[in-house]
């Protein structure tokens, strides 16, 4: 084989791999959005009253501590809105606490306290390292099996609800107020890859959460 023919064959092979990768990216995104979007509800009147809310964590501050993270603030506003409306009566705050100097669940609790919610409304899940972990732990550890509302960003919500449905957890979703495109486009673009990763986790790798442990049922609030 001549050198020119070798490079031509190599180029054709790389092109085929690129097209296959793009097809996989497109297909998995269509699948996740098709399954997840149908479970999103924006009308508070159509959401079940007295449900549990699963608030998915994110960093409370922007990189370098340059200011409040708008995604975090929007999620906390949405959680407080649902609680005040009586849609949710208890909140599972699930986030990353893998380092001593970084604690998403505590940051969420403090932010919701500032919004006037009582401590009795919160249960903290310190092992929600990824969306997959948070969803599976909500079911396996905190024993949530119905009347669950997942609260996160508009673009993140379909993936979370896709994972919930594929792991046997019936849930609805309520989206936080969208962050403006100029402040969120990088995260939104990364979400395309995250949806593909979610499909690989569910269908190919069968990825388990980092930690499970003994069941800790979410407390049932006292009737008013």
C-alpha positions in Angstrom: 0.0 0.0 0.0 1.4 3.4 -1.0 1.6 6.2 1.6 -1.1 8.2 -0.2 -3.5 5.2 -0.2 -2.7 4.6 3.5 -3.6 8.2 4.4 -6.7 8.1 2.3 -7.9 4.9 4.1 -7.1 6.5 7.4 -9.0 9.6 6.6 -12.0 7.6 5.5 -11.9 5.6 8.7 -11.7 8.7 10.9 -14.5 10.3 8.9 -16.7 7.2 9.5 -15.9 7.3 13.2 -16.7 11.0 13.4 -20.1 10.4 11.7 -20.8 7.5 14.0 -20.0 9.6 17.0 -22.2 12.4 15.8 -25.1 10.0 15.1 -24.7 8.6 18.6 -24.7 12.0 20.2 -27.8 13.0 18.3 -29.6 9.8 18.9 -29.0 9.7 22.7 -30.0 13.3 23.0 -33.3 12.7 21.1 -33.9 9.7 23.4 -33.2 11.5 26.7 -35.3 14.6 25.7 -38.1 12.4 24.4 -38.4 10.5 27.6 -37.5 13.3 30.1 -39.5 16.2 28.7 -42.8 14.5 28.9 -42.4 14.4 32.7 -41.9 18.1 33.2 -44.8 20.2 34.6 -44.7 24.0 34.8 -48.3 24.5 36.2 -48.3 24.3 40.0 -51.9 23.4 40.0 -51.2 20.2 38.1 -48.5 19.0 40.5 -49.4 16.6 43.3 -49.8 18.3 46.6 -47.8 17.1 49.6 -45.1 15.5 47.4 -41.4 15.2 48.3 -39.0 17.4 46.4 -35.6 16.3 45.3 -33.3 19.3 44.8 -30.2 18.5 42.8 -27.1 20.2 43.9 -24.6 22.5 42.2 -21.9 24.9 43.3 -23.2 27.8 45.3 -20.5 30.1 44.0 -19.0 30.7 40.6 -15.4 29.4 40.0 -12.9 31.3 42.0 -15.7 32.6 44.3 -16.4 35.5 42.0 -20.1 35.6 42.9 -23.2 33.7 43.5 -23.9 30.9 41.0 -27.1 31.8 39.1 -28.0 28.1 38.6 -27.8 27.5 42.3 -29.9 30.5 43.2 -32.5 29.6 40.6 -32.8 26.0 42.0 -33.2 27.4 45.5 -35.9 29.8 44.4 -37.8 27.0 42.7 -37.6 24.8 45.7 -38.8 27.5 48.0 -41.7 28.3 45.6 -42.9 24.7 45.6 -42.7 24.5 49.4 -44.6 27.8 50.0 -47.3 26.7 47.5 -47.8 23.4 49.4 -46.8 21.3 46.4 -43.9 19.8 48.4 -43.8 19.3 52.2 -40.3 17.9 52.5 -37.1 18.5 50.5 -34.2 16.1 49.9 -31.2 18.2 49.3 -28.8 16.0 47.3 -25.3 17.2 46.4 -21.6 16.7 46.5 -19.7 16.6 49.8 -16.6 14.6 48.8 -14.2 17.2 50.2 -14.2 18.8 53.7 -14.1 22.2 52.1 -17.0 21.7 49.7 -20.5 20.9 50.8 -23.4 21.4 48.4 -26.2 20.0 50.7 -25.3 22.4 53.6 -25.1 25.3 51.2 -28.6 24.4 49.9 -29.9 24.2 53.4 -28.5 27.5 54.4 -29.9 29.2 51.2 -33.3 27.8 51.9 -33.2 28.9 55.5 -32.5 32.4 54.2 -35.7 32.0 52.1 -37.7 31.4 55.3 -38.1 27.6 55.1 -37.9 25.6 58.4 -35.3 23.0 59.2 -38.0 20.4 59.5 -38.4 20.6 55.8 -34.9 19.4 54.9 -33.1 16.1 54.7 -29.5 16.3 53.4 -28.0 13.7 51.1 -24.2 14.2 51.2 -23.4 11.5 48.6 -25.2 13.0 45.5 -22.0 13.2 43.6 -23.7 12.9 40.2 -27.3 13.2 38.9 -27.3 9.4 38.7 -26.3 9.0 42.4 -28.9 11.5 43.5 -31.7 9.8 41.7 -30.8 6.2 42.6 -30.2 7.1 46.3 -33.5 8.9 46.5 -35.2 5.6 45.7 -32.8 3.1 47.3 -31.7 4.9 50.4 -34.4 7.5 51.1 -37.2 5.2 50.0 -39.0 7.6 47.7 -41.2 5.6 45.3 -44.0 8.0 44.3 -45.1 11.6 44.4 -41.6 12.8 43.8 -40.8 16.1 42.1 -37.2 16.7 40.9 -36.1 20.3 41.0 -33.2 21.6 38.8 -32.4 23.6 35.7 -34.5 23.5 32.6 -31.8 21.9 30.5 -30.7 19.5 33.2 -34.2 18.2 34.1 -34.8 15.9 31.1 -31.7 14.0 31.9 -32.6 13.6 35.6 -36.1 12.4 34.7 -34.8 10.1 32.1 -32.5 8.4 34.7 -35.4 8.3 37.1 -37.7 6.6 34.7 -35.1 4.1 33.5 -34.2 3.1 37.1 -37.8 2.6 38.1 -38.5 5.8 40.0 -41.7 7.6 38.8 -41.1 11.3 39.2 -42.2 14.6 37.8 -40.0 17.6 37.2 -40.2 21.3 38.0 -37.7 23.6 36.2 -36.0 26.5 37.9 -36.1 29.9 36.2 -33.8 29.6 33.1 -30.4 31.4 33.3 -29.8 33.7 30.4 -28.1 32.2 27.4 -25.0 34.4 27.7 -24.4 33.1 31.2 -25.4 29.5 30.6 -24.4 28.5 27.0 -21.2 26.6 28.1 -23.2 24.5 30.6 -26.0 24.0 28.1 -23.6 22.8 25.4 -21.9 20.4 27.9 -25.3 18.9 28.6 -25.4 17.3 25.2 -22.4 15.2 26.2 -23.9 14.5 29.6 -27.1 13.1 28.0 -25.0 10.7 26.0 -23.0 9.7 29.1 -26.3 9.1 30.9 -27.4 6.6 28.2 -24.0 4.8 28.5 -24.4 4.7 32.3 -27.9 3.2 32.0 -27.7 0.9 29.1 -24.1 -0.1 28.6 -22.0 0.4 31.7 -24.8 -0.2 34.3 -23.2 2.3 36.5 -24.1 2.1 40.2 -24.0 5.1 42.6 -20.7 5.7 44.5 -22.4 4.9 47.8 -25.7 3.3 48.9 -25.9 2.1 52.5 -28.8 1.3 54.7 -32.2 2.7 54.0 -33.0 6.0 55.7 -36.7 6.7 54.9 -37.4 10.4 54.4 -39.4 11.7 57.5 -43.1 12.1 56.9 -44.2 15.6 58.0 -46.9 15.9 60.7 -50.3 16.9 59.4 -51.1 20.6 60.0 
